[in-house]
């Protein structure tokens, strides 16, 4: 086999791999220098929400839905107060946060942009395809879940 055949074969292999891996590689384009979409600090995805950012260690930058399709909403309960949820999600040592926190009176805080991946579901695949909404209250106290809370979440 000649040198030319090796070079052509190698080039064809590289091109073939790139074509097959295109979808997977498209997810990571935003990591390249200069290829990030412009963002405005504190920009909201939910009308009427208040912006209060989660610790950077509790989420990762993404460009959803371009790199990951959002097809789920994961509902969480704080097992405590609204203020507790905000404090915990601002703690970089916690390792988790939700996109939104909903108070009993319906007030909504957005902590992470929906285009980014929040660490909230305990599973990378689920985090990549979902939005996390944390609700103030305790699961064993139905009175904690108010009509105002559900209206506020709806926007």
C-alpha positions in Angstrom: 0.0 0.0 0.0 1.4 3.3 -1.0 1.7 6.5 1.0 -1.0 8.2 -1.1 -3.5 5.4 -0.3 -2.8 5.7 3.4 -3.3 9.5 3.3 -6.5 9.2 1.3 -7.8 6.4 3.6 -7.0 8.4 6.7 -8.6 11.5 5.3 -11.8 9.6 4.4 -11.9 8.1 7.9 -11.7 11.6 9.5 -14.4 12.9 7.3 -16.6 9.9 7.9 -16.2 10.2 11.7 -17.0 13.9 11.6 -20.2 13.2 9.6 -21.3 10.5 12.0 -20.4 12.5 15.1 -21.9 15.8 13.8 -24.9 15.7 16.1 -22.8 15.0 19.1 -20.3 17.6 18.2 -23.0 20.2 17.7 -23.8 20.0 21.4 -20.4 21.4 22.2 -20.0 24.2 19.7 -20.7 26.8 22.4 -17.5 25.7 24.3 -15.4 27.0 21.5 -13.9 30.5 22.1 -16.1 33.2 20.6 -19.1 31.0 19.8 -21.3 31.9 22.8 -24.7 33.5 22.3 -24.9 36.9 23.9 -26.5 36.9 27.3 -27.9 39.6 29.6 -27.2 39.1 33.3 -30.5 38.5 35.1 -32.6 38.1 32.0 -35.8 36.2 32.8 -37.5 33.3 31.0 -40.6 33.5 33.2 -42.7 36.7 33.1 -43.0 38.3 36.6 -40.2 36.3 38.2 -37.5 37.9 40.3 -33.9 37.1 39.3 -31.6 35.8 42.0 -28.7 33.7 40.8 -27.7 30.3 42.0 -24.1 29.6 42.7 -22.2 28.9 39.5 -21.1 25.5 40.9 -24.7 24.4 40.9 -25.4 24.6 37.2 -23.5 24.6 33.9 -23.7 26.7 30.8 -25.5 25.3 27.8 -27.5 26.5 24.9 -30.8 24.6 25.2 -32.8 23.7 23.2 -30.0 23.8 20.5 -27.8 21.4 22.3 -30.4 19.5 24.4 -34.1 19.3 23.9 -36.2 20.3 26.9 -39.1 17.9 27.2 -39.7 17.6 30.9 -40.4 19.6 34.0 -39.2 18.1 37.3 -41.2 19.2 40.3 -39.4 19.4 43.7 -40.4 20.3 47.2 -38.0 22.2 49.4 -38.9 20.5 52.7 -38.5 24.0 54.1 -39.0 27.6 53.3 -38.5 29.7 50.2 -35.7 31.6 51.9 -34.0 28.3 52.8 -34.1 27.2 49.1 -32.6 30.4 47.9 -29.8 30.3 50.6 -29.0 26.6 49.8 -29.0 27.1 46.0 -26.6 30.1 46.4 -24.2 27.9 48.3 -21.5 26.5 45.9 -20.9 23.6 48.2 -24.5 22.3 47.9 -24.0 21.0 44.3 -27.6 21.4 43.3 -30.1 24.1 42.3 -33.4 24.4 40.4 -34.2 26.9 37.7 -37.1 28.3 39.7 -38.3 28.5 43.3 -42.0 29.2 44.0 -43.2 30.7 47.3 -46.6 29.9 48.8 -48.0 33.3 47.8 -47.1 32.6 44.2 -43.9 34.7 43.9 -41.4 33.1 41.7 -37.6 33.4 41.8 -35.6 32.4 38.7 -32.1 31.3 39.7 -30.8 29.7 36.5 -31.7 30.5 32.8 -33.7 27.8 31.1 -31.1 27.5 28.4 -28.6 26.3 31.0 -28.5 23.0 32.8 -29.4 23.1 36.5 -28.1 20.3 38.7 -31.5 19.4 40.2 -32.6 15.9 39.3 -29.6 13.8 40.4 -29.2 12.5 36.9 -27.2 14.1 34.1 -29.5 13.0 31.3 -32.6 14.2 33.2 -30.9 17.5 34.1 -30.0 18.1 30.4 -33.6 17.6 29.2 -35.6 19.3 32.0 -36.4 22.4 33.8 -36.5 22.2 37.7 -39.1 23.9 39.8 -38.7 23.9 43.5 -41.8 24.6 45.7 -41.7 26.0 49.2 -43.2 23.6 51.8 -43.2 20.1 53.0 -44.6 17.0 51.1 -46.6 15.8 54.1 -48.4 19.1 54.6 -50.9 19.5 51.7 -51.9 23.0 53.0 -48.4 24.2 51.9 -49.5 23.9 48.3 -51.7 26.9 47.6 -53.7 28.0 44.6 -51.5 31.1 44.5 -48.4 28.9 44.2 -49.8 27.1 41.2 -50.9 30.4 39.6 -47.5 32.0 40.1 -45.8 29.0 38.5 -48.0 29.2 35.5 -47.2 32.8 34.9 
